Amino acid sequence: MTSVMLCYMSRMGHTARVARRISESITDAGGRCETMPINEAIYEGLNWDAADVVVVGAPVIYGTYHKDVFRFISENQAQLERKPNSFFNVSVVARNPEKATVEGNRYMQKFLELSPWRPKDLKVFAGKVDYPSWSWYDTLMIQLIMKMTKGPTDRSAVIDYTDWNQVRAYGQHVLTLA
Ligand SMILES: Cc1cc2nc3c(=O)[nH]c(=O)nc-3n(C[C@H](O)[C@H](O)[C@H](O)COP(=O)(O)O)c2cc1C
């Protein structure tokens, strides 16, 4: 049975939901998946020997990624490179089809510039707009981003742009990396 280790960062919970759905898809397809927040992985460590495939996922926050994503990668680069691996990002800009590809998503390109680890496989997912859950500052800043990218600016908007069928398909795909 193929075992997948999925480490993720999530600021507001949406990437955590994506990670759970990937895990369910892997289990449904006959694999095994352990999901772990990156912070936990940093402080508790991982049983790398138990993983056949490693997946890392993170949301885009203000054009970049939480510093702990890069800390985790730097501290575990050799282990990551030893296994078949994949990285996915989550951003609302990926709601536009042309920005939902690895080449068209500038945040994925930025990840590749900043990360010392070069993932063997990459995936871009659209995330969630959730103004009511965001602080006034975040709301203001994201309204600005949305204005520039012709997205929703209504402060009451809650829009899940994630294609959950794509998330499920990605779960099946990572099993094939083993
Ligand atoms: C503070 C904040 C900043 C964000 N900045 C960006 C951004 O620069 N570009 C973008 O496409 N999405 C941006 N987003 C949208 C997130 O990537 C999206 O909401 C994602 O689903 C969040 O995942 P999480 O709930 O796991 O943190 C931002 C969201 C928040 C809350």
The ligand as a MOL file (V3000), in Angstrom:
LIG
                    3D

  0  0  0     0  0            999 V3000
M  V30 BEGIN CTAB
M  V30 COUNTS 31 33 0 0 0
M  V30 BEGIN ATOM
M  V30 1 C -4.3130 37.8580 4.5970 0
M  V30 2 C -4.5530 37.2080 3.2720 0
M  V30 3 C -3.7700 37.5630 2.1830 0
M  V30 4 C -3.9850 36.9420 0.9280 0
M  V30 5 N -3.1990 37.2910 -0.1270 0
M  V30 6 C -3.4330 36.7380 -1.3510 0
M  V30 7 C -2.6510 37.1170 -2.4890 0
M  V30 8 O -1.7130 37.9140 -2.4030 0
M  V30 9 N -2.9610 36.5480 -3.6820 0
M  V30 10 C -3.9650 35.6270 -3.8320 0
M  V30 11 O -4.2040 35.1590 -4.9280 0
M  V30 12 N -4.7030 35.2230 -2.7450 0
M  V30 13 C -4.4640 35.7830 -1.5350 0
M  V30 14 N -5.2090 35.3930 -0.4480 0
M  V30 15 C -6.2360 34.3700 -0.6230 0
M  V30 16 C -5.7990 33.0420 -0.0270 0
M  V30 17 O -4.7400 32.4810 -0.7350 0
M  V30 18 C -7.0310 32.1210 -0.0170 0
M  V30 19 O -8.0310 32.7200 0.7470 0
M  V30 20 C -6.7260 30.7400 0.5300 0
M  V30 21 O -7.8860 29.9530 0.3600 0
M  V30 22 C -6.3490 30.8310 2.0000 0
M  V30 23 O -6.0300 29.5590 2.4880 0
M  V30 24 P -6.0270 29.2370 4.0490 0
M  V30 25 O -7.4630 29.3630 4.5080 0
M  V30 26 O -5.5300 27.8590 4.1240 0
M  V30 27 O -5.1280 30.2260 4.7080 0
M  V30 28 C -5.0150 35.9860 0.7850 0
M  V30 29 C -5.8050 35.6440 1.9130 0
M  V30 30 C -5.5810 36.2350 3.1390 0
M  V30 31 C -6.4370 35.8510 4.3130 0
M  V30 END ATOM
M  V30 BEGIN BOND
M  V30 1 1 1 2
M  V30 2 1 2 3
M  V30 3 2 2 30
M  V30 4 2 3 4
M  V30 5 1 4 5
M  V30 6 1 4 28
M  V30 7 2 5 6
M  V30 8 1 6 7
M  V30 9 1 6 13
M  V30 10 2 7 8
M  V30 11 1 7 9
M  V30 12 1 9 10
M  V30 13 2 10 11
M  V30 14 1 10 12
M  V30 15 2 12 13
M  V30 16 1 13 14
M  V30 17 1 14 15
M  V30 18 1 14 28
M  V30 19 1 15 16
M  V30 20 1 16 17
M  V30 21 1 16 18
M  V30 22 1 18 19
M  V30 23 1 18 20
M  V30 24 1 20 21
M  V30 25 1 20 22
M  V30 26 1 22 23
M  V30 27 1 23 24
M  V30 28 2 24 25
M  V30 29 1 24 26
M  V30 30 1 24 27
M  V30 31 2 28 29
M  V30 32 1 29 30
M  V30 33 1 30 31
M  V30 END BOND
M  V30 END CTAB
M  END
